[in-house]
Amino acid sequence: MKKLKKEEIKQEVFDLYDEYAHNKLQRREFIEKLSIYAVGGVTVASLMSFLMPNYKDTMLVKQDDPNLDSKYITYESIKGGGSIKGLLSKPKDAKGTLGGIVVVHENRGLNPYIEDTARRAALEGFITLAPDALTPLGGYPGNDDEGRTLQRQRDRNEMLEDFIAASQYLKNHEDCSGKIGVVGFCFGGWISNMMAVKVSDLSAAVPFYGGQPTEDIDKINAPLMLQFAGLDERVNAGWPAYEKVLKEHGKEYVAYTYPDVNHGFHNTTTPRYDKEAAELAWGRTIEFFKSKLNS
């Protein structure tokens, strides 16, 4: 099978994958449309293999990192899915209490990339909780395709309650200072925006390419840092209206758009990953949390 390079892939292929990953295309239709680009020795199989996440070789923090205390816990989400599983991580050498960060997965459950992201944030000096909204359905099933199918079976507002409950669990944790932030990706970006609307004492929110709220934006108290991908027309279309209302109500926010990168550019496991943009966005995110949660 020919080894593909990101530079060889047309933007239309990434756009197709985005539609598939966000349930706009069924698998059969995705494969049919992908076949148009299987030319010059490139097969549909090689394109599929190239586009799908590679969790084995892309983790940045080992599960058993000696500098971390990381374990699965369960907490109660009374208004959501009941007993929810999550990965709780904190630095082993922490002195005193820490700011807390809820790390919110995409539309496919708590996969290895999100767990890795939660461990990365913990290594920066925070206590983090990465919940799995698929817990009531048995949890993340081990692959993203099945994860997306399962997540479609849950009501997104009930899942929002699961992440709000996670913020309360962290806030009350003995190792937490009581200041809570949230960072989320894709679906998790929408959750991050909505938590800013719903959680009056949230201290910071960082949505990565997340859908925007359309109501009660005036209720937002948390400072926002919004991260957008330049090529992500689907999500970016809602930003001007959101920004207009944020400005009208004098809300604290900063927004960054990273040119020529795709939705999912922070995700290390797929070819949409852009190392330069991802590292810049993540560095900004961590500094933002340090300024809002550690002060």
C-alpha positions as CSV (number, residue, x, y, z in Angstrom):
1,M,0.0,0.0,0.0
2,K,1.4,3.4,-1.0
3,K,2.5,5.5,1.9
4,L,0.6,8.8,1.7
5,K,1.8,12.2,2.7
6,K,-0.5,15.0,4.0
7,E,0.7,17.3,1.2
8,E,-0.5,14.9,-1.5
9,I,-4.1,14.9,-0.2
10,K,-6.6,17.4,-1.7
11,Q,-8.5,19.6,0.6
12,E,-11.7,18.0,-0.6
13,V,-10.7,14.7,0.9
14,F,-10.3,16.4,4.4
15,D,-13.7,18.1,3.8
16,L,-15.2,14.7,3.1
17,Y,-13.7,13.2,6.3
18,D,-15.1,16.1,8.3
19,E,-18.6,15.4,6.9
20,Y,-18.2,11.8,7.8
21,A,-16.8,12.4,11.2
22,H,-19.7,14.7,12.0
23,N,-22.4,12.3,10.8
24,K,-23.2,14.2,7.6
25,L,-22.3,11.2,5.5
26,Q,-22.9,7.5,6.1
27,R,-19.9,5.2,5.8
28,R,-20.9,3.8,2.4
29,E,-21.5,7.2,1.0
30,F,-18.2,8.4,2.4
31,I,-16.3,5.5,0.7
32,E,-18.1,6.1,-2.6
33,K,-17.2,9.8,-2.6
34,L,-13.7,9.0,-1.5
35,S,-13.2,6.7,-4.5
36,I,-13.1,9.8,-6.8
37,Y,-9.7,10.6,-5.3
38,A,-8.3,7.1,-5.5
39,V,-6.1,7.7,-8.6
40,G,-2.5,7.4,-9.5
41,G,-1.8,4.3,-7.5
42,V,-3.8,5.6,-4.5
43,T,-6.5,3.2,-3.3
44,V,-9.6,3.9,-1.3
45,A,-8.2,1.5,1.3
46,S,-5.0,3.6,1.6
47,L,-7.0,6.8,1.8
48,M,-9.2,5.4,4.6
49,S,-6.1,4.1,6.5
50,F,-4.4,7.5,6.2
51,L,-7.5,9.5,7.4
52,M,-8.4,7.3,10.4
53,P,-6.9,8.0,13.9
54,N,-3.6,6.4,14.9
55,Y,-3.7,6.2,18.7
56,K,-0.8,3.8,19.0
57,D,2.0,6.1,17.8
58,T,0.8,9.6,18.7
59,M,0.4,9.8,22.5
60,L,2.5,12.6,24.0
61,V,2.2,11.5,27.7
62,K,2.4,7.8,28.7
63,Q,-0.5,6.4,30.7
64,D,1.9,5.5,33.5
65,D,3.9,8.8,33.4
66,P,5.8,8.8,36.7
67,N,5.1,12.4,37.3
68,L,1.4,11.9,37.3
69,D,-1.2,10.4,39.6
70,S,-3.8,9.4,37.0
71,K,-6.8,7.1,37.6
72,Y,-10.4,6.4,36.6
73,I,-13.1,7.5,39.0
74,T,-16.9,7.7,38.9
75,Y,-19.0,10.7,39.9
76,E,-22.8,11.3,39.9
77,S,-24.6,13.3,37.3
78,I,-28.1,13.5,38.7
79,K,-29.5,15.6,35.8
80,G,-27.6,13.6,33.2
81,G,-26.5,10.0,32.7
82,G,-26.2,9.0,36.4
83,S,-22.9,7.4,37.4
84,I,-20.2,8.7,34.9
85,K,-16.7,7.4,34.5
86,G,-13.8,9.9,34.0
87,L,-10.0,10.1,34.0
88,L,-8.8,12.1,37.0
89,S,-5.2,13.3,36.7
90,K,-2.9,15.5,38.8
91,P,0.8,16.0,39.3
92,K,2.4,13.8,41.9
93,D,4.6,16.6,43.3
94,A,1.9,19.2,43.7
95,K,2.1,21.5,46.7
96,G,-1.2,22.8,47.9
97,T,-4.4,22.9,46.0
98,L,-4.7,23.2,42.2
99,G,-6.9,24.8,39.6
100,G,-9.2,22.3,38.0
101,I,-9.9,21.7,34.3
102,V,-12.7,19.6,32.8
103,V,-11.4,18.2,29.5
104,V,-14.3,17.4,27.1
105,H,-14.2,14.9,24.3
106,E,-15.4,15.1,20.7
107,N,-18.5,13.3,19.4
108,R,-17.1,9.8,20.0
109,G,-16.5,9.4,23.7
110,L,-13.4,9.4,25.8
111,N,-10.8,8.1,23.3
112,P,-7.0,7.9,23.9
113,Y,-6.4,11.4,22.4
114,I,-8.6,13.1,24.9
115,E,-7.1,11.1,27.8
116,D,-3.7,12.1,26.6
117,T,-4.8,15.8,26.4
118,A,-6.0,15.6,30.0
119,R,-2.7,14.2,31.2
120,R,-0.9,16.9,29.3
121,A,-2.9,19.6,31.1
122,A,-2.3,17.9,34.5
123,L,1.5,18.0,33.9
124,E,1.2,21.7,33.6
125,G,0.1,21.9,37.3
126,F,-3.7,21.3,37.3
127,I,-6.1,18.7,38.5
128,T,-8.0,17.5,35.4
129,L,-11.1,15.4,34.8
130,A,-11.9,13.9,31.4
131,P,-15.4,12.4,31.6
132,D,-16.8,9.8,29.2
133,A,-20.3,10.7,28.2
134,L,-20.7,7.2,26.8
135,T,-20.6,5.7,30.3
136,P,-24.4,5.0,30.4
137,L,-24.0,3.0,27.1
138,G,-21.0,1.0,28.2
139,G,-18.3,3.7,27.7
140,Y,-16.0,4.4,24.8
141,P,-16.1,1.2,22.7
142,G,-12.5,1.2,21.5
143,N,-12.9,2.8,18.1
144,D,-14.2,6.1,17.0
145,D,-16.8,4.8,14.4
146,E,-18.7,2.9,17.1
147,G,-18.1,5.8,19.5
148,R,-19.9,8.2,17.2
149,T,-22.8,5.8,16.7
150,L,-23.2,5.4,20.5
151,Q,-22.9,9.2,21.1
152,R,-25.8,9.8,18.7
153,Q,-28.0,7.8,21.0
154,R,-27.6,10.3,23.9
155,D,-29.3,13.6,24.2
156,R,-26.7,16.3,24.0
157,N,-28.3,18.4,26.7
158,E,-28.1,15.5,29.1
159,M,-24.5,15.1,28.2
160,L,-24.0,18.8,28.9
161,E,-25.3,18.1,32.4
162,D,-22.7,15.3,32.8
163,F,-19.9,17.8,32.2
164,I,-21.5,20.4,34.5
165,A,-21.6,17.7,37.2
166,A,-17.9,17.0,36.5
167,S,-17.1,20.7,37.1
168,Q,-18.8,20.4,40.5
169,Y,-17.0,17.2,41.4
170,L,-13.7,18.9,40.6
171,K,-14.6,22.1,42.5
172,N,-15.4,20.0,45.6
173,H,-12.3,17.8,45.3
174,E,-9.8,18.1,48.2
175,D,-6.9,18.8,45.9
176,C,-8.7,21.5,44.0
177,S,-8.6,25.2,44.7
178,G,-12.2,25.7,43.7
179,K,-11.4,27.5,40.5
180,I,-12.6,25.5,37.5
181,G,-11.9,25.8,33.7
182,V,-13.1,23.8,30.8
183,V,-11.4,22.9,27.5
184,G,-13.2,21.0,24.8
185,F,-12.8,19.9,21.2
186,C,-15.5,19.9,18.5
187,F,-18.6,18.6,20.4
188,G,-16.5,19.4,23.4
189,G,-16.0,22.9,22.1
190,W,-19.8,23.3,22.1
191,I,-19.9,21.9,25.6
192,S,-17.3,24.5,26.7
193,N,-19.3,27.3,25.3
194,M,-22.5,26.0,26.9
195,M,-20.8,25.5,30.3
196,A,-19.8,29.2,30.1
197,V,-23.5,30.0,29.7
198,K,-24.8,27.6,32.3
199,V,-22.1,27.6,35.1
200,S,-22.2,31.0,36.7
201,D,-18.9,30.5,38.7
202,L,-16.9,29.0,35.9
203,S,-13.4,30.6,35.9
204,A,-12.3,30.0,32.2
205,A,-13.5,28.3,29.1
206,V,-11.5,27.4,26.0
207,P,-13.6,26.0,23.1
208,F,-11.6,24.5,20.2
209,Y,-13.6,24.7,17.0
210,G,-16.9,24.5,19.0
211,G,-20.4,25.3,18.0
212,Q,-21.7,28.5,19.5
213,P,-24.6,29.2,21.9
214,T,-27.4,31.3,20.5
215,E,-29.3,32.1,23.8
216,D,-28.4,33.5,27.2
217,I,-25.0,34.7,26.1
218,D,-25.5,37.6,28.5
219,K,-25.2,35.1,31.4
220,I,-21.6,34.3,30.6
221,N,-19.3,35.2,33.4
222,A,-16.2,33.1,32.5
223,P,-13.4,34.6,30.4
224,L,-13.3,32.9,27.0
225,M,-10.4,31.9,24.7
226,L,-11.8,30.6,21.4
227,Q,-9.7,28.6,19.0
228,F,-10.7,28.3,15.4
229,A,-9.3,26.5,12.3
230,G,-9.1,28.7,9.3
231,L,-10.5,26.1,6.9
232,D,-13.4,25.1,9.2
233,E,-16.2,26.9,7.4
234,R,-18.9,24.9,9.1
235,V,-18.0,26.0,12.6
236,N,-16.6,29.4,11.7
237,A,-19.9,30.5,10.1
238,G,-21.5,30.9,13.6
239,W,-18.7,33.0,15.1
240,P,-19.6,36.5,13.9
241,A,-23.1,36.4,15.4
242,Y,-21.6,35.0,18.7
243,E,-18.9,37.6,18.8
244,K,-21.4,40.4,18.2
245,V,-23.4,39.4,21.3
246,L,-20.3,39.0,23.4
247,K,-19.2,42.5,22.4
248,E,-22.7,43.9,23.1
249,H,-22.6,42.6,26.7
250,G,-19.0,43.5,27.3
251,K,-17.8,39.9,27.9
252,E,-14.2,39.1,28.3
253,Y,-12.9,37.0,25.4
254,V,-10.0,36.5,23.0
255,A,-10.3,34.6,19.7
256,Y,-7.6,33.1,17.5
257,T,-8.0,31.7,14.0
258,Y,-5.1,29.6,12.7
259,P,-4.8,30.0,8.9
260,D,-4.8,27.0,6.5
261,V,-5.6,24.3,9.1
262,N,-8.5,22.0,9.3
263,H,-11.1,21.3,12.0
264,G,-9.4,18.9,14.4
265,F,-5.9,20.5,13.9
266,H,-5.1,19.9,17.6
267,N,-5.8,16.2,17.4
268,T,-2.4,14.4,17.2
269,T,-3.9,11.2,15.9
270,T,-5.2,12.2,12.4
271,P,-3.6,13.9,9.4
272,R,-5.6,17.0,10.1
273,Y,-3.2,17.6,12.9
274,D,-1.0,20.7,12.4
275,K,1.9,20.6,14.8
276,E,2.8,24.3,14.6
277,A,-0.8,25.5,15.1
278,A,-1.6,22.9,17.7
279,E,1.4,23.8,19.8
280,L,0.7,27.5,19.6
281,A,-3.0,27.0,20.5
282,W,-2.1,24.7,23.4
283,G,0.5,27.0,24.7
284,R,-2.0,29.9,24.7
285,T,-4.6,27.6,26.4
286,I,-2.2,26.7,29.2
287,E,-1.1,30.3,29.8
288,F,-4.8,31.3,29.9
289,F,-5.6,28.7,32.4
290,K,-2.6,29.6,34.6
291,S,-3.7,33.3,34.6
292,K,-7.4,32.5,35.4
293,L,-7.2,29.5,37.7
294,N,-4.0,30.2,39.6
295,S,-4.4,33.8,40.5
